[in-house]
Every structure is written in structure tokens, then in C-alpha cells.
Amino acid sequence: MKEKNKYIRTEILAGISSFLATFYIIIVNPAILSETGMPFPALVTSTVLVCSFGSIAMGLYAKNPFIIAPGMGLNAFFTYTAVLGLGLSYEAALGAVFWSGVLFLILSILKVRDKIVHAIPHALRYAIAAGIGLFICFIGFQNAGFIVDDVVTLVHIGSLKNPICITFLIGLVITAILIARKVTGAMVIGILVTTILAWPIGRWWGDASLVNYGVPTVVNYTGIFSMPDFSLFLKINFIDSIQYAFLPVIFVFAFTDLFDSLSTFVGLAEASGYKDEHGNPKNLKKSLMVDAVITIFSGLVGTSSGTVYIESAVGIREGGKTGITAITAGLLFLPFLFFSPLLSIVPSIASSIALVLVGSFMMKPLTKINWSMPDEAIPVFFTMILMPLTFSITNGIIFGFLSYSLLKLFSGKKQELNPVLLLINLLSLLYLWF
């Protein structure tokens, strides 16, 4: 009984950790999508519904500790390319999300997505895990103001005299020490301590007005209660979204979501060891089914595609191994249909600490790479480095696949290529063309 209680406590703490690392999406997703003219309060509601129901479904059906939320990058494509760039109405863009989910569901039922995962070479699986680690680490440092824009070098270290950066570094050190000492719930404690340390910013010292991607960098109390807004529910346009001119939009939605979800499943499995006897992510088929259904659900409730989140690694690092972790996180999202203003209390510098540290943990699979084989080492390097440099998991995957196939072909190892891998290369080229 004592061991069972410890196991449940660990899973719940892991769920809390994943939620705290992911909750920013409730603010960020509406901030991006609202530029299409969609009402911000309604976007908060639809985002919470996708996060909550998606994560709970992942836990109950797939029994995996993975969090579902509207994908970053997919929401940007929805806003800046589909609506503002190509001129789709947001109703038609929601239709494109819906149809991409239907396509996913068909591919999942036919086990096409399973075959794609099985076709990914082990070297690229390790690279995907490491690349995602670098990517979320970069996001964490950027959100904390430790890495900033530079007109000459593109990026530069931020001012170490800035109260926001100082608070982040103190919180980072405290959390790292707690982890090194194997303190249970170290991530949660670190986030809460950093939130308390950030309270004086803008009140006693420093500037409280700075935001990153619409998320306050400091503690910003704006109230407690707000009623949910369901005005985007079923605002979808099924017909206009399948016009011939807009079919590339559905393809890009589908392709990006496909590789974001598959690469995240593979990356989390490699980083955590959460694999079956064949070396593939556990309960993969059910996980992909949940991902497909939630993408359809996203279009119906009024937001961009839902997908598995790389921040799930935070909960896995805390010991989350079952669906209880995802269910816990999903239940924690649900109250924010009514209490979304409370999210502004936890600043981005607090959740950024988890991203940076988890990024470091995801480097472990690189020890399995045979760096003396250029035909594998070079694609691995391209895969992991291009994710943060292009700010896209999909781009890293694409150039990893393309370089791997080319080097194997011209180094006399074409027998190591399979038809599914060649099909992935073709789809990758189509994606780059669009």
C-alpha cells in the first residue's frame, strides 16, 4: 500500500509539473490566433478544452504521460500564412484543421503513421530527441531574456543586470540544485520559488511591462474569475476549406502536425526510455489515434491543431510513466475555463526554468550515436541543430531525412533505405515547395 501511494503521488506530481510547463499555451495560443479576428476570450475557452480533453484522452485511452495542446508553429501557420497570407477566413482555416485531422485519422486507422515511425532510423530517433531538447532549451532561455535578438549576430546574451534575467538565473540554480539532490517535485518547487522571487519585479525594481509571445515575464495579477466563451464552437466552414486553391493549406497542416507529433513521440521515448520491446514508443497506435481525434476536435471547437507537447518531458523527468500524469494535467487545465486570469500570476521566467533543464536531460541519447560514421553523424547533427536555428521541429526532421537518404545513397548503402523512408523524402520536398 505504501509503495502504491508513493507511485500515485509521483504520477500526480509529474502531472502538475507538465501542467506548469505547458499552461503558458492558454495565453500564447489565443494571443497568436486572435490576430485573425477571432475573439480572444473564445480562444481561451477552445484552447483549454483541447488541452484538457486531449490530455485526459491520452491518459485514459493511450495510457501515456503525454500532454496534448494546440501546437506552436501550427498556430502561427494558421494565423500568418493561412488567414493573413492566403486570405482564408478563419472559419475556412478551421475547416482545414478539421480535414487535416480526418486525414490523420484515416492514416492512423490504416497504420500508415505507425509504419512511418518504424521507418525512422535509430540514429535519427536519437537526433530528434536531442534536437527537441535544444529547441525547448532555446525557447526557455529566450523567454527568460537570457538570449535576446541582435541585428548583427541574430542572437546575443541578455543583460545580466536585468532583474528578470537575474531572477531567472537564481531560480535556475535553485531548481538545478534540487534536482541534483533528487528532491521529489523539484520542478514544481523551482517554478513556485521563482514565481515568489519574481513578485518584486516591477514593484520594487525593474520593468514589469515586458512580455514574450503575449506572456508576461513577471508576476501580473489581473483577477480571478471569468466566464467561458463558446462563441467559436462549430464556427467552422467545411466547404470553402476544400477549394482546390487551399488544398496546400490542408497538406501543410497535415504534414507539420504529422512530423511534430511523430517526432515528439519518438523524442520523448528515446529521452525517457519509455519504449516497447521493439524500441518504439509504447502504445504508439492509440497515442496517434488520440492525436488525430483531437485535431478534428480542435477545428470544431475553434482553434488550431492539437498535438502532443514536448513539455511532457518535464513530467516524465519527474517520474511520470503512465496515463495518470496526463489525466492529472488535463484536469488541472479544466478549471481555467473559469479561472484563466490566475495564469498570469506565474511568469514565463518560472516555466522557462523547466524547459532549460529538461532540454539538458534530453541530450542523453546522443551517447548512442556512432560519431565515426559520417553518413549517420552528419544527418544527426543537421537534425538536432536546425530545430533551434530554424525554430521548427519539422524543418530539422526534413533536412535530417533528406541528408540521411542522400549520404546513404552515395556512400553505397542504399540497402539501408526503405520505401517508406523514400516516401517521407518525397513528402518533405513537397512541404518545402509549398
C-alpha positions as CSV (number, residue, x, y, z in Angstrom):
1,M,0.0,0.0,0.0
2,K,2.8,2.4,0.9
3,E,4.5,1.7,-2.5
4,K,1.2,2.3,-4.3
5,N,0.7,5.6,-2.6
6,K,4.2,6.7,-3.5
7,Y,3.6,5.7,-7.1
8,I,0.4,7.7,-7.3
9,R,2.0,10.7,-5.6
10,T,4.8,10.6,-8.1
11,E,2.5,10.4,-11.1
12,I,0.4,13.3,-9.7
13,L,3.5,15.5,-9.1
14,A,4.6,14.7,-12.6
15,G,1.2,15.8,-14.0
16,I,1.5,19.0,-12.0
17,S,5.0,19.6,-13.4
18,S,3.9,19.0,-17.0
19,F,0.9,21.4,-16.5
20,L,3.1,24.1,-15.1
21,A,5.5,23.8,-18.0
22,T,2.6,23.8,-20.6
23,F,0.0,26.2,-19.1
24,Y,1.5,29.1,-21.0
25,I,-0.3,27.9,-24.1
26,I,-3.6,29.1,-22.6
27,I,-2.3,32.6,-23.0
28,V,0.0,32.3,-26.0
29,N,-2.3,30.4,-28.4
30,P,-5.1,33.0,-28.1
31,A,-2.6,35.8,-28.4
32,I,-1.4,34.5,-31.8
33,L,-4.8,33.3,-33.2
34,S,-6.6,36.5,-32.1
35,E,-4.7,38.4,-34.9
36,T,-7.1,36.6,-37.3
37,G,-10.0,38.5,-35.8
38,M,-11.1,35.6,-33.6
39,P,-12.3,36.7,-30.2
40,F,-9.6,36.3,-27.5
41,P,-12.0,35.1,-24.7
42,A,-13.4,32.4,-27.0
43,L,-9.9,31.3,-28.0
44,V,-9.0,30.8,-24.3
45,T,-12.0,28.6,-23.9
46,S,-11.2,26.5,-27.0
47,T,-7.6,26.2,-26.0
48,V,-8.5,25.0,-22.5
49,L,-10.9,22.4,-24.0
50,V,-8.3,21.0,-26.3
51,C,-5.6,20.8,-23.6
52,S,-7.9,19.3,-21.0
53,F,-9.9,16.7,-23.1
54,G,-6.8,15.9,-25.2
55,S,-4.6,15.2,-22.2
56,I,-7.3,13.2,-20.4
57,A,-8.0,11.1,-23.6
58,M,-4.3,10.4,-23.9
59,G,-4.2,9.2,-20.3
60,L,-7.4,7.2,-20.4
61,Y,-7.1,5.6,-23.8
62,A,-3.4,5.5,-24.7
63,K,-2.2,5.4,-21.1
64,N,0.8,7.6,-21.9
65,P,2.1,10.5,-19.8
66,F,1.9,12.9,-22.8
67,I,0.2,16.3,-22.7
68,I,-1.9,17.5,-25.7
69,A,-2.3,21.2,-26.6
70,P,-2.6,23.4,-29.7
71,G,0.8,23.2,-31.4
72,M,3.1,26.2,-31.5
73,G,4.1,26.7,-35.1
74,L,0.8,25.3,-36.3
75,N,-1.0,28.3,-34.7
76,A,1.5,30.6,-36.4
77,F,0.9,29.0,-39.8
78,F,-2.9,29.2,-39.2
79,T,-2.6,33.0,-38.5
80,Y,0.1,34.4,-40.6
81,T,0.0,32.1,-43.6
82,A,-3.5,30.6,-44.0
83,V,-5.5,33.6,-42.9
84,L,-3.4,36.8,-43.2
85,G,-1.2,35.5,-46.0
86,L,-3.5,33.4,-48.3
87,G,-6.7,35.2,-47.4
88,L,-8.7,32.3,-45.9
89,S,-11.4,33.3,-43.5
90,Y,-10.7,31.9,-40.0
91,E,-13.8,29.7,-40.4
92,A,-12.3,28.2,-43.6
93,A,-8.9,27.8,-41.8
94,L,-10.7,25.9,-39.0
95,G,-12.1,23.7,-41.8
96,A,-8.6,23.0,-43.0
97,V,-7.6,21.9,-39.4
98,F,-10.7,19.7,-39.3
99,W,-9.9,18.0,-42.7
100,S,-6.2,17.5,-41.8
101,G,-7.5,15.7,-38.7
102,V,-9.7,13.5,-40.8
103,L,-6.7,12.7,-43.0
104,F,-4.7,11.8,-39.8
105,L,-7.5,9.6,-38.6
106,I,-7.5,7.6,-41.9
107,L,-3.7,7.3,-41.8
108,S,-3.8,6.1,-38.2
109,I,-6.5,3.5,-38.9
110,L,-4.6,2.2,-41.9
111,K,-1.4,2.2,-39.7
112,V,0.4,4.4,-42.1
113,R,1.7,6.6,-39.3
114,D,2.9,3.5,-37.4
115,K,4.9,2.5,-40.5
116,I,6.4,5.9,-40.7
117,V,7.6,5.7,-37.1
118,H,9.1,2.2,-37.7
119,A,10.9,3.5,-40.8
120,I,12.7,6.2,-38.9
121,P,16.4,5.1,-38.5
122,H,17.6,4.8,-34.9
123,A,20.3,7.4,-35.4
124,L,17.7,10.0,-36.4
125,R,15.5,9.0,-33.4
126,Y,18.4,9.9,-31.1
127,A,18.9,13.1,-33.0
128,I,15.2,14.0,-32.8
129,A,15.3,13.7,-29.0
130,A,18.4,15.8,-28.7
131,G,17.1,18.4,-31.2
132,I,13.9,18.8,-29.3
133,G,16.0,19.2,-26.2
134,L,18.0,22.0,-27.8
135,F,14.8,23.6,-29.1
136,I,12.9,23.8,-25.8
137,C,16.1,24.9,-24.1
138,F,16.5,27.7,-26.6
139,I,12.8,28.7,-26.0
140,G,13.4,28.7,-22.3
141,F,16.5,31.0,-22.5
142,Q,14.7,33.3,-24.9
143,N,11.5,33.6,-22.8
144,A,13.7,34.4,-19.8
145,G,15.5,37.2,-21.6
146,F,18.8,35.4,-21.2
147,I,19.1,35.2,-25.0
148,V,17.9,38.2,-27.0
149,D,17.7,39.4,-30.6
150,D,20.7,41.1,-32.2
151,V,20.7,42.9,-35.5
152,V,24.2,41.8,-36.3
153,T,24.6,38.3,-34.9
154,L,20.9,37.4,-34.7
155,V,21.1,36.4,-31.1
156,H,23.1,37.7,-28.1
157,I,23.2,37.2,-24.4
158,G,20.8,39.5,-22.5
159,S,21.8,42.0,-19.8
160,L,22.8,40.2,-16.7
161,K,21.9,43.4,-14.8
162,N,18.2,43.0,-15.8
163,P,16.1,41.9,-12.8
164,I,14.2,39.5,-15.0
165,C,17.3,37.7,-16.1
166,I,18.8,37.8,-12.6
167,T,15.7,36.2,-11.1
168,F,15.6,33.6,-13.8
169,L,19.3,32.6,-13.1
170,I,18.7,32.4,-9.4
171,G,15.6,30.2,-9.9
172,L,17.5,28.1,-12.4
173,V,20.4,27.4,-9.9
174,I,17.9,26.6,-7.1
175,T,16.0,24.2,-9.3
176,A,19.2,22.5,-10.6
177,I,20.4,22.0,-7.0
178,L,17.1,20.5,-6.0
179,I,17.2,18.1,-9.0
180,A,20.9,17.2,-8.2
181,R,19.8,16.4,-4.7
182,K,17.0,14.2,-6.0
183,V,14.3,16.2,-4.2
184,T,10.8,14.9,-5.1
185,G,8.8,17.6,-7.1
186,A,11.9,19.6,-7.8
187,M,10.5,21.2,-10.9
188,V,7.3,22.3,-9.2
189,I,9.2,23.7,-6.2
190,G,11.5,25.5,-8.5
191,I,8.7,27.1,-10.5
192,L,6.9,28.2,-7.3
193,V,10.1,29.6,-5.7
194,T,10.9,31.6,-8.9
195,T,7.3,32.9,-9.0
196,I,7.8,34.3,-5.5
197,L,11.2,35.7,-6.3
198,A,9.6,37.5,-9.4
199,W,7.0,39.2,-7.3
200,P,9.1,42.3,-6.6
201,I,9.9,42.9,-10.3
202,G,8.0,46.0,-11.4
203,R,7.0,46.8,-7.9
204,W,10.3,47.3,-6.1
205,W,12.8,47.1,-9.0
206,G,12.9,46.6,-12.8
207,D,10.2,46.8,-15.5
208,A,7.0,44.8,-15.3
209,S,5.7,45.6,-18.8
210,L,7.8,43.2,-20.8
211,V,6.1,40.2,-22.5
212,N,7.3,37.3,-24.6
213,Y,4.8,35.9,-27.2
214,G,2.0,37.6,-25.3
215,V,3.0,36.0,-21.9
216,P,4.0,38.3,-19.0
217,T,7.6,37.8,-17.9
218,V,6.8,38.8,-14.4
219,V,4.0,38.2,-11.8
220,N,1.0,40.1,-13.1
221,Y,-2.3,39.7,-11.1
222,T,-5.3,40.5,-13.3
223,G,-8.1,38.9,-11.3
224,I,-9.5,35.5,-10.6
225,F,-12.7,34.7,-12.4
226,S,-14.1,34.9,-15.9
227,M,-16.9,33.0,-17.6
228,P,-16.1,30.7,-20.6
229,D,-16.9,32.0,-24.1
230,F,-18.2,29.3,-26.5
231,S,-18.8,31.6,-29.5
232,L,-16.2,29.8,-31.7
233,F,-17.8,26.4,-31.2
234,L,-18.8,25.0,-34.6
235,K,-17.9,28.3,-36.4
236,I,-16.2,26.0,-39.0
237,N,-16.6,26.3,-42.8
238,F,-16.3,22.8,-44.1
239,I,-16.8,23.7,-47.8
240,D,-14.6,26.7,-48.5
241,S,-11.6,24.9,-46.9
242,I,-11.5,22.2,-49.5
243,Q,-11.4,24.5,-52.5
244,Y,-8.5,23.5,-54.9
245,A,-6.5,26.6,-54.2
246,F,-6.5,25.9,-50.5
247,L,-5.6,22.2,-50.6
248,P,-1.9,23.0,-50.0
249,V,-3.0,24.5,-46.7
250,I,-4.5,21.2,-45.6
251,F,-1.4,19.4,-46.8
252,V,0.9,21.7,-44.7
253,F,-1.3,21.4,-41.7
254,A,-1.3,17.6,-42.0
255,F,2.4,17.3,-42.8
256,T,3.5,19.6,-40.0
257,D,1.3,18.0,-37.4
258,L,2.3,14.6,-38.6
259,F,6.0,15.2,-38.1
260,D,5.6,17.3,-35.0
261,S,3.6,14.6,-33.2
262,L,5.7,11.6,-34.5
263,S,9.0,13.3,-33.7
264,T,7.8,14.3,-30.3
265,F,6.6,10.7,-29.5
266,V,9.9,9.3,-30.7
267,G,12.0,12.0,-28.9
268,L,10.2,11.6,-25.6
269,A,10.5,7.8,-25.9
270,E,14.2,8.0,-26.6
271,A,14.9,10.5,-23.8
272,S,12.9,8.7,-21.2
273,G,13.4,5.0,-22.2
274,Y,9.6,4.8,-22.5
275,K,9.7,2.2,-25.3
276,D,8.3,-1.2,-26.1
277,E,10.3,-4.4,-26.8
278,H,10.9,-3.3,-30.4
279,G,12.3,0.1,-29.4
280,N,9.2,2.1,-30.4
281,P,7.2,4.4,-28.2
282,K,4.8,2.5,-26.0
283,N,1.1,2.4,-27.0
284,L,2.0,4.3,-30.2
285,K,-1.1,3.3,-32.2
286,K,-3.5,4.5,-29.5
287,S,-1.5,7.7,-29.0
288,L,-1.7,8.5,-32.7
289,M,-5.4,7.9,-32.7
290,V,-5.8,10.4,-29.8
291,D,-3.7,12.9,-31.7
292,A,-5.9,12.6,-34.8
293,V,-9.2,12.8,-33.0
294,I,-8.0,15.9,-31.0
295,T,-7.0,17.6,-34.3
296,I,-10.6,17.1,-35.5
297,F,-11.9,18.3,-32.2
298,S,-9.7,21.4,-32.4
299,G,-11.3,22.5,-35.7
300,L,-14.8,22.0,-34.2
301,V,-14.2,24.0,-31.0
302,G,-12.3,26.8,-32.7
303,T,-8.5,26.6,-32.5
304,S,-5.5,25.4,-34.5
305,S,-4.4,21.7,-34.4
306,G,-3.9,20.0,-31.1
307,T,-0.8,17.8,-30.8
308,V,1.4,16.1,-28.2
309,Y,3.7,18.6,-26.4
310,I,7.4,18.4,-26.0
311,E,7.0,19.9,-22.5
312,S,5.6,16.5,-21.5
313,A,9.3,15.7,-20.9
314,V,9.1,17.8,-17.7
315,G,6.6,15.4,-16.2
316,I,8.4,12.3,-17.5
317,R,11.6,13.7,-15.8
318,E,9.7,13.9,-12.6
319,G,8.8,10.2,-12.8
320,G,5.6,10.2,-14.8
321,K,5.3,6.9,-16.6
322,T,1.5,6.3,-17.0
323,G,-1.7,7.9,-18.1
324,I,-2.2,9.3,-14.6
325,T,0.3,12.0,-15.4
326,A,-1.6,13.2,-18.5
327,I,-5.0,12.9,-16.7
328,T,-3.7,15.0,-13.8
329,A,-2.5,17.7,-16.2
330,G,-5.7,17.6,-18.2
331,L,-7.9,18.0,-15.0
332,L,-5.7,21.0,-14.0
333,F,-6.4,22.7,-17.3
334,L,-10.2,22.4,-16.9
335,P,-10.8,24.9,-14.0
336,F,-9.2,27.6,-16.2
337,L,-12.3,27.8,-18.2
338,F,-13.4,29.9,-15.3
339,F,-10.1,31.0,-13.7
340,S,-7.9,31.8,-16.7
341,P,-6.8,35.2,-15.1
342,L,-4.9,33.3,-12.4
343,L,-2.4,32.0,-15.1
344,S,-0.9,35.5,-15.3
345,I,0.5,35.1,-11.8
346,V,3.1,32.5,-12.9
347,P,5.6,34.4,-15.1
348,S,7.3,32.9,-18.2
349,I,10.7,33.0,-16.5
350,A,9.4,30.5,-14.0
351,S,8.2,27.9,-16.6
352,S,11.3,28.6,-18.7
353,I,13.5,27.1,-16.0
354,A,11.8,23.7,-16.6
355,L,12.3,24.0,-20.3
356,V,16.0,24.7,-20.0
357,L,16.7,21.9,-17.5
358,V,14.6,19.3,-19.4
359,G,16.5,20.3,-22.6
360,S,19.7,19.2,-20.9
361,F,18.3,15.9,-19.9
362,M,17.3,15.1,-23.5
363,M,20.9,15.0,-24.6
364,K,21.4,11.5,-23.2
365,P,20.5,9.6,-26.5
366,L,23.5,11.3,-28.2
367,T,25.8,8.8,-26.4
368,K,24.3,6.1,-28.7
369,I,25.5,7.8,-31.9
370,N,28.4,6.4,-33.8
371,W,30.1,9.7,-34.5
372,S,32.9,8.0,-36.5
373,M,30.3,7.2,-39.3
374,P,29.8,10.4,-41.3
375,D,26.8,9.1,-43.2
376,E,25.0,9.0,-39.8
377,A,26.8,11.7,-37.8
378,I,26.1,14.4,-40.3
379,P,22.3,13.9,-40.6
380,V,22.1,13.6,-36.8
381,F,23.9,17.0,-36.5
382,F,21.6,18.6,-39.1
383,T,18.5,17.3,-37.4
384,M,19.3,18.5,-34.0
385,I,20.9,21.8,-34.8
386,L,18.3,23.0,-37.3
387,M,15.4,22.6,-34.9
388,P,16.5,25.6,-32.7
389,L,18.2,27.5,-35.6
390,T,15.0,27.5,-37.8
391,F,12.7,27.5,-34.8
392,S,10.9,24.4,-36.2
393,I,11.0,20.7,-35.3
394,T,9.6,19.9,-38.7
395,N,12.5,21.6,-40.6
396,G,15.0,19.7,-38.5
397,I,13.3,16.4,-39.3
398,I,13.1,17.2,-43.0
399,F,16.7,18.0,-43.5
400,G,17.7,15.1,-41.3
401,F,15.8,12.7,-43.5
402,L,17.0,14.2,-46.8
403,S,20.7,14.3,-45.8
404,Y,20.5,10.8,-44.3
405,S,19.0,9.4,-47.5
406,L,21.4,11.2,-49.8
407,L,24.5,10.2,-47.8
408,K,23.4,6.5,-47.6
409,L,22.7,6.5,-51.4
410,F,26.0,8.0,-52.4
411,S,28.1,6.1,-49.9
412,G,27.0,2.7,-51.3
413,K,24.5,1.8,-48.6
414,K,21.2,2.2,-50.4
415,Q,20.1,-1.1,-49.0
416,E,19.6,0.7,-45.6
417,L,16.9,2.8,-47.2
418,N,13.3,1.6,-47.3
419,P,10.3,2.6,-49.4
420,V,8.6,4.4,-46.5
421,L,11.7,6.5,-45.9
422,L,11.8,7.4,-49.6
423,L,8.1,8.4,-49.5
424,I,8.9,10.6,-46.5
425,N,11.6,12.3,-48.5
426,L,9.2,13.0,-51.3
427,L,6.6,14.5,-48.9
428,S,9.4,16.6,-47.4
429,L,10.3,18.0,-50.8
430,L,6.6,18.8,-51.4
431,Y,6.4,20.5,-48.0
432,L,9.5,22.7,-48.8
433,W,7.9,23.6,-52.2
434,F,4.7,24.8,-50.6
